[in-house]
Amino acid sequence: MTKWLSDGEQRLWRDFLRMHNDLWAVVGRDLQTRSGLSPGDFEVLVHLTDSAGHRLRVTELAQTMRWERSRLSHQLTRMEKRGLIARRDCPEDARGAFVELTPEGLSAIEGAAPSHVETVRGVLFDVLTPRQLESLADVCATVLAGLDGPAPAEDPGAGQSGSADPGSSTVPGMTGRR
C-alpha cells in the first residue's frame, strides 16, 4: 500500500524542488554570463583543480561527478575544443585515459571562482542564519548518507540502526556534492 505524502510533505517536496531548480538556474546563469563557463565546465574544472597533479582518470571523474560516461565524454569534447582540458592516454592501461587541466582551464576557473562564490554566498549563505545553515548541513548529511546505501559488510556498524556518519561515504566525491 502506498504511503502518500501528506499535504505538508507534498508542499515541502515541491518547495525543495523549486528551490533547487531556482538556485541552480540563478547560479548557472550567473556563471555563464560572468565567466563564459557552463555549470558542467565549472564542475569538471573544480574536480581537476582538487585532484593531485590536476588530472583524473575519465572513469574516476565520471564516478565522482555522478555522470554517465557518454555525457562526460561530450562535455570533455566541448572543453577540449576550447582548450580547457586535455585528454591523455594512460601508459599503464591502453584502454584508460586521463583528463588534465590545461593552463587555460586553470586560468578560466581562477577567473570564475570569485564571482561564483559571491553568487552562491548571496543566494544561499547570506540569506540563512547560522542556525539554519547548521540545520541544512545536518539535513544534507543525513539524506546523502541514506543515498549512499548500507555500509560495507566489513564495517562494524553495518546493519545497525541509528545515525549514519555523513563523512563515511564509500562513493568518491559523495561528501563533496552540492
C-alpha positions as CSV (number, residue, x, y, z in Angstrom):
1,M,0.0,0.0,0.0
2,T,1.4,3.4,-1.0
3,K,2.1,5.8,1.9
4,W,1.1,9.1,0.1
5,L,2.7,12.4,1.1
6,S,0.7,14.5,3.4
7,D,-0.3,18.0,2.3
8,G,2.6,19.4,4.3
9,E,5.1,16.8,2.9
10,Q,3.9,17.4,-0.6
11,R,4.3,21.2,-0.1
12,L,7.8,20.7,1.3
13,W,8.9,18.4,-1.5
14,R,7.7,20.8,-4.2
15,D,9.3,23.8,-2.4
16,F,12.5,21.8,-2.2
17,L,12.4,21.0,-5.9
18,R,11.6,24.6,-6.8
19,M,14.4,25.9,-4.5
20,H,16.9,23.5,-6.1
21,N,15.9,24.4,-9.6
22,D,15.8,28.1,-9.0
23,L,19.1,28.2,-7.1
24,W,20.8,26.2,-9.9
25,A,19.3,28.4,-12.6
26,V,20.5,31.6,-10.9
27,V,24.0,30.2,-10.2
28,G,24.3,28.6,-13.6
29,R,23.1,31.7,-15.5
30,D,25.4,34.0,-13.5
31,L,28.4,31.6,-14.0
32,Q,27.8,31.6,-17.8
33,T,27.3,35.3,-18.0
34,R,30.2,36.4,-15.9
35,S,32.8,33.8,-16.9
36,G,31.6,32.1,-20.1
37,L,31.8,28.7,-18.3
38,S,28.8,26.4,-18.2
39,P,28.0,24.7,-14.9
40,G,29.3,21.5,-16.4
41,D,32.6,23.2,-17.4
42,F,32.9,24.6,-13.9
43,E,32.2,21.2,-12.2
44,V,34.8,19.4,-14.3
45,L,37.4,22.2,-13.6
46,V,36.7,22.1,-9.9
47,H,37.3,18.3,-9.7
48,L,40.5,18.7,-11.7
49,T,41.9,21.5,-9.6
50,D,41.1,19.5,-6.5
51,S,43.0,16.4,-7.8
52,A,46.7,15.5,-7.5
53,G,48.5,16.8,-10.5
54,H,45.3,18.4,-11.8
55,R,44.4,15.2,-13.6
56,L,42.0,12.3,-13.1
57,R,41.1,9.2,-15.0
58,V,38.0,9.6,-17.0
59,T,36.2,6.8,-15.2
60,E,37.1,8.3,-11.8
61,L,35.8,11.7,-12.9
62,A,32.6,10.2,-14.2
63,Q,32.0,8.4,-10.9
64,T,32.9,11.5,-8.8
65,M,30.6,13.7,-10.8
66,R,27.8,11.1,-10.9
67,W,27.6,11.4,-14.7
68,E,27.2,8.7,-17.3
69,R,30.4,8.3,-19.3
70,S,28.7,9.4,-22.6
71,R,27.5,12.6,-21.0
72,L,31.0,13.3,-19.6
73,S,32.6,12.4,-23.0
74,H,30.5,15.0,-24.8
75,Q,31.3,17.6,-22.1
76,L,35.0,16.8,-22.3
77,T,35.0,17.1,-26.1
78,R,33.5,20.6,-25.9
79,M,36.0,21.6,-23.2
80,E,39.0,20.1,-25.1
81,K,38.0,22.2,-28.2
82,R,38.1,25.3,-26.1
83,G,41.5,24.4,-24.6
84,L,40.3,24.0,-21.0
85,I,41.3,20.4,-20.7
86,A,43.4,17.8,-22.5
87,R,42.9,14.0,-22.7
88,R,46.0,11.8,-22.4
89,D,46.3,8.1,-22.8
90,C,47.1,6.1,-19.7
91,P,50.5,4.4,-20.2
92,E,49.6,1.6,-17.7
93,D,46.3,0.8,-19.3
94,A,45.9,1.1,-23.0
95,R,42.1,1.4,-22.6
96,G,42.2,4.1,-20.0
97,A,42.6,7.8,-20.3
98,F,43.4,10.8,-18.2
99,V,41.8,14.2,-18.2
100,E,44.2,17.0,-17.4
101,L,43.7,20.6,-16.6
102,T,45.4,23.0,-19.1
103,P,46.9,26.4,-18.2
104,E,43.8,27.9,-20.0
105,G,41.5,25.8,-17.9
106,L,43.3,26.8,-14.7
107,S,43.1,30.4,-15.7
108,A,39.4,30.1,-16.5
109,I,38.4,28.6,-13.1
110,E,40.6,31.1,-11.2
111,G,38.8,33.9,-13.0
112,A,35.4,32.4,-12.5
113,A,35.7,31.3,-8.9
114,P,35.4,34.7,-7.1
115,S,32.2,35.7,-8.8
116,H,30.8,32.2,-8.5
117,V,31.4,32.2,-4.7
118,E,29.9,35.7,-4.5
119,T,26.7,34.4,-6.2
120,V,26.5,31.3,-4.1
121,R,27.0,33.3,-0.9
122,G,24.4,35.8,-2.0
123,V,21.6,33.3,-2.8
124,L,22.2,30.8,0.0
125,F,24.6,31.6,2.8
126,D,23.8,35.2,3.3
127,V,20.0,34.6,3.5
128,L,20.2,32.0,6.2
129,T,21.1,32.3,9.8
130,P,23.9,30.3,11.3
131,R,21.4,28.0,13.0
132,Q,19.6,27.5,9.7
133,L,22.9,26.7,8.0
134,E,23.7,24.2,10.7
135,S,20.3,22.5,10.3
136,L,20.7,22.5,6.5
137,A,24.1,20.9,6.8
138,D,22.6,18.2,9.1
139,V,19.7,17.5,6.7
140,C,22.1,17.3,3.7
141,A,24.4,14.9,5.5
142,T,21.6,12.7,6.6
143,V,19.9,12.5,3.2
144,L,23.3,11.9,1.4
145,A,24.2,9.2,3.9
146,G,20.9,7.5,3.1
147,L,21.6,7.7,-0.6
148,D,25.0,6.1,-0.1
149,G,23.2,2.9,0.8
150,P,24.1,0.4,3.5
151,A,27.6,0.4,5.0
152,P,30.0,-2.2,3.7
153,A,29.7,-5.6,5.4
154,E,33.1,-5.3,7.0
155,D,32.1,-2.1,8.7
156,P,31.4,-2.9,12.4
157,G,28.4,-0.5,12.3
158,A,26.8,-2.2,9.2
159,G,23.2,-3.2,9.7
160,Q,22.8,-1.2,12.9
161,S,20.2,1.5,13.2
162,G,20.9,5.0,14.3
163,S,22.5,8.0,12.7
164,A,24.9,7.5,9.8
165,D,28.3,9.1,9.7
166,P,28.0,11.5,6.8
167,G,31.7,11.5,6.3
168,S,31.9,7.7,5.8
169,S,30.9,7.7,2.1
170,T,32.1,4.7,0.1
171,V,31.5,6.5,-3.1
172,P,34.2,9.0,-4.2
173,G,33.1,12.6,-4.0
174,M,29.8,11.9,-2.2
175,T,30.5,14.2,0.7
176,G,31.5,17.0,-1.6
177,R,28.3,17.2,-3.6
178,R,26.2,20.3,-3.8
